[in-house]
């Protein structure tokens, strides 16, 4: 840090020494540059303010930026639109959207860059309503959007009304001839894909005069997320044939599609291509490889990748835990979970616990699963049980033949049982031929008003009754007698 006692300010304020001030800013000496600004007083010019605000943005120095703004006001300096916009950028970088919006509202004149800067700030922080509102206000002011405005505002077209609004914005891009712009086309494609309108996304994709890695990745991701794995693979092959290089997001998307196809040979080919290309193995890509290999039944490869990761997120741990769980490898699930709890940086989440409980259920480890669940209830794991975890315990007990215990567990749950939980219990009744719990418990509860059980009673219960052996008849008669007393 510079020594303020040895600092020699510039007193040659006529003309102002902007070069000296700019040199202070370029060296990161913001405090000294602010002192120079104070010494220059009303002689400050655009170049000085620009250098100061740029350095404030670089250092995320909000208070110092406010001092620059106050100095402009006190010296009656009338900043051009560019400097107003730099203030908006500064406040948004410092996460002060209220101050940024105040600057925009105070501006005597705004241009498309000013509006877009504020809209972008709202979009990036998830304030879709505010972003769209401001976009409408911009249109009413007579300012015409550019390709960056359209590309940004389309990211806010989400939710139930998002598709309707997105189509309106799409119409506007056609009228203003921005539809074929690469940024706009990518955003349109992404908007339609996330809304599940993959055919409209493909139409946008095919209409683009040129395509880049971003647009190709967006359409591949859209197909993969909707389970249209063959279509995703077709676009990827086309991309390869056209000689276009892929990035880690593209590879992650195509690995998701190959997971759905359980295409191990293709997955290995993509993995080899990733290694040959020299692409940085980001965590998201490694997670996709773990998921792909596990869904293709090759858990050895999944674990090898997991163990080789220099950094693991909770998603990495969950991917490996889910892999073991789905293959009924209960011991491996528990061992990996204990290893995870030894980690300092990563903590279990709700999905982690679902994977662990499910692994214990499929692995026939009822006692261990209950032990872990009760630790959750006592707050010893850091994740409080939700209804999905209670459902996993019902499945755990049911699979282990403890149908009565499962029914009592359901009765004492702090949540209202869902149709899925009742279905799980009925499935256990069918497997273990427990007519009393199946009829008394479920029908008795349904008569108390649980309308969700209608679907369960006409499906699972029907199958349950039809698969009982003749020796269960006396239990059925007994159940009928008990039902009549309810």
C-alpha positions in Angstrom: 0.0 0.0 0.0 1.3 3.4 -0.9 2.5 5.7 2.0 0.2 8.7 2.1 2.9 10.8 3.9 5.3 10.4 0.9 2.5 11.0 -1.7 3.1 14.2 -3.7 -0.1 15.5 -5.2 -0.3 17.4 -8.4 -1.0 21.0 -7.9 -0.8 21.9 -11.6 -4.6 22.2 -11.9 -4.6 24.4 -14.9 -4.9 22.5 -17.1 -5.9 19.5 -14.9 -3.3 16.8 -14.7 -5.5 13.9 -16.1 -2.5 11.9 -17.1 -1.2 11.8 -13.5 -4.6 10.8 -12.2 -5.0 8.1 -14.8 -1.6 6.7 -13.9 -2.6 6.4 -10.2 -5.7 4.5 -11.2 -3.8 2.2 -13.6 -1.5 1.3 -10.6 -4.5 0.6 -8.4 -3.8 3.6 -6.1 -7.5 4.5 -5.7 -7.2 6.4 -2.5 -4.4 8.6 -3.9 -6.5 9.1 -7.1 -9.5 10.3 -5.1 -7.2 12.8 -3.3 -6.1 14.0 -6.6 -9.7 14.4 -7.7 -10.4 16.5 -4.6 -7.4 18.7 -5.3 -8.5 19.3 -9.0 -12.0 20.3 -7.8 -14.1 21.7 -10.6 -11.3 21.3 -13.0 -11.9 17.6 -13.3 -12.6 16.4 -16.8 -14.2 13.3 -18.4 -10.9 11.4 -18.7 -10.3 11.7 -15.0 -13.8 10.6 -14.0 -13.7 7.8 -16.5 -10.4 6.4 -15.1 -11.7 6.7 -11.5 -15.0 4.9 -12.2 -13.3 2.2 -14.1 -10.9 1.5 -11.2 -13.8 1.6 -8.8 -15.5 -1.1 -11.0 -12.3 -3.2 -11.1 -12.0 -3.1 -7.3 -15.7 -3.3 -6.5 -15.2 -0.1 -4.5 -18.7 1.2 -3.9 -18.0 3.9 -1.4 -15.2 5.3 -3.5 -17.6 5.3 -6.5 -20.1 7.2 -4.4 -17.5 9.8 -3.6 -16.9 10.2 -7.4 -20.6 10.7 -7.9 -20.9 13.2 -5.1 -17.9 15.1 -6.5 -19.7 15.4 -9.8 -22.8 16.8 -8.1 -20.9 19.3 -5.9 -18.8 20.6 -8.8 -21.9 20.9 -11.1 -20.3 18.6 -13.6 -22.8 17.3 -16.1 -21.6 13.7 -16.9 -22.3 12.3 -20.4 -24.5 9.2 -20.8 -21.3 7.0 -20.8 -20.3 8.0 -17.2 -23.9 7.6 -15.9 -23.8 4.1 -17.4 -20.5 3.4 -15.7 -22.1 4.3 -12.4 -24.9 1.8 -13.1 -22.3 -0.9 -13.8 -20.4 -0.1 -10.6 -23.4 -0.4 -8.4 -24.6 -3.6 -10.0 -21.1 -5.1 -9.6 -21.3 -4.1 -5.9 -24.7 -5.8 -5.7 -26.6 -2.6 -5.0 -29.4 -2.7 -7.5 -31.3 0.0 -5.7 -28.5 2.5 -6.2 -28.1 1.4 -9.8 -31.8 1.9 -10.5 -31.7 5.3 -8.9 -28.9 6.3 -11.2 -30.9 5.1 -14.2 -34.0 7.0 -13.1 -32.1 10.2 -12.5 -30.4 10.2 -15.9 -31.6 13.2 -18.0 -30.9 11.1 -21.1 -30.5 7.4 -21.6 -29.3 5.2 -24.5 -29.7 1.5 -25.3 -26.5 0.7 -23.4 -27.8 2.3 -20.2 -31.1 0.4 -20.4 -29.4 -2.9 -21.2 -27.0 -2.6 -18.3 -29.8 -2.3 -15.9 -31.9 -5.1 -17.5 -28.8 -7.3 -17.5 -28.3 -6.7 -13.8 -31.9 -7.8 -13.1 -31.7 -10.9 -15.3 -28.4 -12.1 -13.8 -29.9 -12.0 -10.3 -33.1 -13.7 -11.2 -35.4 -10.6 -11.1 -37.3 -11.6 -14.2 -40.4 -9.4 -13.5 -38.3 -6.3 -13.0 -36.2 -7.0 -16.1 -39.3 -7.4 -18.3 -41.0 -4.4 -16.8 -37.9 -2.3 -17.5 -37.7 -3.6 -21.0 -41.3 -2.5 -21.6 -40.5 0.9 -20.1 -37.5 1.1 -22.5 -39.7 0.4 -25.5 -42.2 3.1 -24.4 -39.4 5.6 -24.1 -38.7 5.2 -27.8 -35.3 3.6 -27.4 -34.8 0.7 -29.8 -33.3 -2.5 -28.4 -30.1 -4.0 -29.8 -29.1 -7.6 -30.1 -27.6 -7.6 -26.6 -30.9 -6.2 -25.1 -32.9 -9.0 -26.8 -30.5 -11.7 -25.9 -30.6 -10.6 -22.2 -34.3 -10.1 -21.8 -35.1 -13.5 -23.3 -33.3 -15.1 -20.4 -36.1 -13.7 -18.2 -38.9 -15.3 -20.2 -39.4 -18.2 -17.7 -42.2 -19.6 -15.7 -45.9 -20.0 -16.6 -46.1 -16.8 -18.6 -42.5 -16.9 -19.8 -43.3 -18.7 -23.1 -46.1 -16.2 -24.0 -43.8 -13.2 -23.3 -40.9 -14.9 -25.1 -43.0 -15.3 -28.2 -43.8 -11.7 -28.1 -40.2 -10.8 -27.8 -39.5 -13.2 -30.7 -42.0 -11.4 -32.8 -40.3 -8.1 -32.0 -36.9 -9.5 -33.0 -38.4 -10.5 -36.4 -39.8 -7.0 -36.9 -36.5 -5.4 -36.1 -34.4 -7.9 -38.1 -32.4 -9.2 -35.1 -33.7 -12.8 -35.2 -30.7 -14.0 -37.3 -28.1 -12.4 -34.9 -26.1 -15.0 -33.2 -26.7 -13.8 -29.6 -30.4 -13.4 -30.2 -30.7 -16.8 -31.9 -28.9 -18.6 -29.1 -31.2 -17.0 -26.5 -34.3 -17.8 -28.5 -33.2 -21.3 -28.9 -32.4 -21.7 -25.2 -35.8 -20.1 -24.2 -37.8 -22.5 -26.3 -35.8 -25.5 -25.2 -36.2 -24.7 -21.5 -39.9 -24.3 -22.0 -40.0 -27.8 -23.5 -40.8 -26.5 -27.0 -38.0 -28.3 -28.6 -39.5 -28.3 -32.1 -39.6 -24.5 -32.1 -36.1 -24.4 -30.7 -35.0 -26.6 -33.7 -36.7 -24.2 -36.1 -34.7 -21.3 -34.7 -31.6 -23.5 -34.9 -32.1 -24.4 -38.5 -33.0 -20.8 -39.5 -29.7 -19.3 -38.2 -27.4 -18.2 -41.1 -24.4 -19.5 -39.2 -24.1 -21.6 -36.0 -21.4 -21.6 -33.3 -20.6 -23.9 -30.4 -23.1 -22.0 -28.1 -26.1 -22.6 -30.4 -25.2 -26.3 -31.0 -24.7 -26.9 -27.3 -28.0 -25.3 -26.5 -30.0 -27.5 -28.9 -28.1 -30.7 -27.7 -28.8 -29.7 -24.1 -32.5 -29.1 -24.9 -32.9 -32.5 -26.4 -31.0 -34.3 -23.6 -33.0 -32.6 -20.9 -36.2 -33.8 -22.5 -35.0 -37.3 -22.9 -34.8 -37.1 -26.7 -31.4 -38.7 -26.6 -31.3 -39.9 -30.3 -31.9 -36.4 -31.5 -29.2 -35.0 -29.3 -26.8 -37.6 -30.6 -27.8 -36.7 -34.2 -27.0 -33.0 -33.7 -23.7 -33.8 -32.0 -22.6 -36.0 -34.9 -23.6 -33.3 -37.3 -21.5 -30.8 -35.3 -18.5 -33.2 -35.6 -19.0 -33.7 -39.3 -19.0 -29.9 -39.9 -15.7 -29.7 -38.1 -16.9 -27.6 -35.2 -15.0 -28.0 -32.0 -16.8 -28.8 -28.8 -16.4 -27.3 -25.3 -16.9 -29.0 -21.9 -20.6 -27.9 -21.8 -21.2 -29.7 -25.1 -19.6 -32.8 -23.9 -21.5 -32.8 -20.6 -24.8 -32.4 -22.6 -24.0 -35.3 -25.0 -22.9 -37.5 -22.1 -26.3 -36.9 -20.5 -27.9 -38.1 -23.7 -25.7 -41.2 -23.9 -26.7 -41.9 -20.2 -30.3 -42.1 -21.3 -29.4 -44.4 -24.2 -27.1 -46.6 -22.0 -24.7 -46.5 -24.9 -21.4 -47.4 -23.2 -19.4 -47.8 -26.3 -20.4 -44.3 -27.5 -19.8 -43.0 -24.1 -16.2 -44.3 -24.0 -15.6 -42.8 -27.5 -16.7 -39.4 -26.2 -14.6 -39.8 -23.1 -11.5 -40.6 -25.3 -12.3 -37.6 -27.4 -12.4 -35.4 -24.4 -9.0 -36.6 -23.2 -7.5 -36.2 -26.7 -8.9 -32.7 -27.1 -7.1 -31.4 -24.0 -10.2 -29.7 -22.6 -10.0 -28.8 -19.0 -11.9 -31.5 -17.0 -14.2 -29.2 -15.1 -16.2 -30.7 -12.3 -19.5 -30.6 -14.2 -17.9 -32.7 -17.0 -16.5 -35.2 -14.6 -19.9 -35.5 -12.9 -21.4 -36.2 -16.3 -18.9 -39.0 -16.9 -19.7 -40.5 -13.5 -23.4 -40.5 -14.3 -22.9 -41.8 -17.8 -20.7 -44.8 -16.7 -23.0 -45.7 -13.8 -26.1 -45.6 -16.0 -24.3 -47.8 -18.5 -23.6 -50.3 -15.6 -19.9 -49.6 -15.4 -19.5 -48.6 -11.8 -15.7 -49.3 -11.8 -15.1 -46.5 -14.3 -17.5 -44.2 -12.4 -15.5 -44.8 -9.2 -12.2 -44.4 -11.0 -13.2 -41.0 -12.2 -14.6 -40.0 -8.8 -11.4 -41.0 -7.1 -9.2 -39.1 -9.6 -11.1 -35.8 -9.1 -8.9 -33.1 -7.5 -12.1 -31.3 -6.4 -15.5 -32.7 -5.6 -18.8 -30.9 -5.1 -21.8 -32.3 -3.4 -23.1 -33.2 -6.8 -20.1 -35.4 -7.4 -20.7 -37.2 -4.2 -24.4 -37.6 -4.9 -23.7 -38.9 -8.4 -21.6 -41.7 -7.0 -23.9 -42.4 -4.1 -26.9 -42.6 -6.5 -24.9 -45.0 -8.7 -24.2 -47.4 -5.9 -27.8 -47.1 -4.6 -29.5 -47.9 -7.9 -27.3 -51.0 -8.2 -28.3 -52.2 -4.7 -24.7 -51.8 -3.3 -25.7 -50.8 0.2 -22.3 -51.4 1.8 -20.6 -49.2 -0.8 -23.2 -46.5 -0.2 -22.7 -46.4 3.5 -18.9 -46.5 3.2 -18.9 -43.6 0.7 -21.3 -41.7 2.9 -19.0 -42.0 5.9 -16.1 -40.9 3.8 -18.1 -37.9 2.7 -18.8 -36.9 6.3 -15.1 -36.8 6.9 -14.8 -34.0 4.3 -14.7 -30.5 5.6 -15.5 -28.6 2.4 -18.6 -30.6 1.3 -21.7 -31.2 3.4 -24.5 -33.7 2.7 -27.8 -32.3 1.3 -31.3 -33.6 0.9 -30.4 -35.6 -2.2 -27.5 -37.2 -0.5 -29.7 -38.5 2.3 -32.3 -39.9 -0.2 -29.5 -41.8 -2.0 -28.2 -43.2 1.3 -31.6 -44.3 2.5 -32.5 -45.7 -0.9 -29.1 -47.6 -1.0 -29.8 -49.1 2.5 -33.3 -50.1 1.3 -32.1 -51.8 -1.9 -29.1 -53.3 -0.2 -31.3 -55.0 2.6 -29.7 -52.9 5.3 -32.8 -51.9 7.4 -31.0 -51.4 10.7 -28.3 -49.1 9.2 -30.9 -47.2 7.3 -33.0 -46.6 10.4 -29.9 -45.6 12.4 -29.0 -43.0 9.8 -32.6 -41.7 9.6 -32.9 -41.3 13.4 -29.6 -39.4 13.3 -31.2 -37.1 10.8 -34.2 -36.5 13.1 -31.9 -35.7 16.0 -30.0 -33.1 13.8 -26.7 -35.0 13.9 -26.2 -35.0 10.1 -27.2 -31.4 9.3 -30.1 -32.3 7.0 -33.6 -32.5 8.5 -35.8 -35.2 7.1 -38.5 -34.2 4.6 -41.5 -36.2 3.3 -39.3 -37.9 0.6 -37.0 -39.3 3.4 -40.0 -40.6 5.3 -41.1 -42.3 2.1 -37.7 -43.9 1.8 -38.0 -45.3 5.3 -41.4 -46.8 4.5 -39.9 -48.5 1.4 -36.9 -49.6 3.6 -39.2 -51.3 6.1 -41.6 -52.7 3.5 -38.8 -54.3 1.5 -37.5 -55.9 4.7 -40.9 -57.5 5.4 -41.6 -55.2 8.4 -45.0 -54.2 7.1 -46.6 -53.6 10.5 -43.7 -51.4 11.5 -44.0 -49.5 8.2 -47.7 -48.9 8.8 -47.0 -47.6 12.3 -44.3 -45.4 10.9 -46.7 -43.9 8.4 -49.3 -43.2 11.1 -46.8 -41.3 13.2 -45.3 -39.3 10.4 -45.3 -35.5 10.9 -46.4 -35.2 7.3 -49.6 -36.2 5.5 -48.8 -39.4 3.7 -48.8 -39.1 -0.1 -50.3 -41.5 -2.6 -46.8 -42.7 -3.4 -46.2 -43.6 0.3 -49.4 -45.5 0.5 -48.6 -47.2 -2.8 -45.2 -48.3 -1.4 -46.9 -49.7 1.7 -49.4 -51.6 -0.4 -46.7 -53.0 -2.6 -45.0 -54.4 0.5 -48.4 -55.9 1.6 -48.6 -57.6 -1.8 -45.1 -59.0 -1.6 -45.4 -60.2 2.0 -49.1 -61.2 1.8 -50.3 -58.9 4.6 -54.0 -58.5 3.9 -54.9 -57.0 7.2 -52.6 -54.0 6.8 -53.4 -53.7 3.1 -57.2 -53.5 3.6 -57.6 -52.2 7.1 -54.9 -49.6 7.1 -55.3 -48.2 3.6 -59.0 -48.4 3.2 -59.6 -47.2 6.8 -57.5 -44.1 6.2 -59.2 -43.5 2.8 -62.6 -43.4 4.5 -61.3 -40.6 6.6 -61.1 -38.5 3.5 -57.7 -39.1 1.8 -58.9 -38.7 -1.8 -55.4 -39.3 -3.2 -55.9 -43.0 -2.3 -58.4 -43.5 -5.1 -55.7 -44.0 -7.7 -53.9 -46.3 -5.3 -57.0 -48.4 -4.5 -57.9 -49.1 -8.1 -54.3 -50.0 -9.2 -52.0 -51.3 -6.5 -54.8 -52.6 -4.3 -56.4 -54.4 -7.2 -53.1 -56.1 -8.0 -52.6 -56.8 -4.3 -55.9 -58.6 -4.0 -55.5 -60.6 -7.2 -52.1 -61.9 -6.3 -53.0 -63.2 -2.8 -53.0 -66.9 -2.4 -56.1 -68.8 -1.2 -54.8 -69.3 2.3 -55.1 -65.5 2.8 -58.9 -65.7 2.6 -59.4 -65.9 6.3 -57.3 -62.8 6.8 -59.4 -61.0 4.2 -62.6 -61.9 6.1 -61.1 -60.7 9.3 -60.0 -57.4 7.6 -63.6 -56.9 6.3 -65.0 -57.3 9.8 -62.5 -54.7 11.1 -63.3 -52.3 8.3 -67.0 -52.4 9.1 -66.2 -51.1 12.6 -64.3 -48.1 11.3 
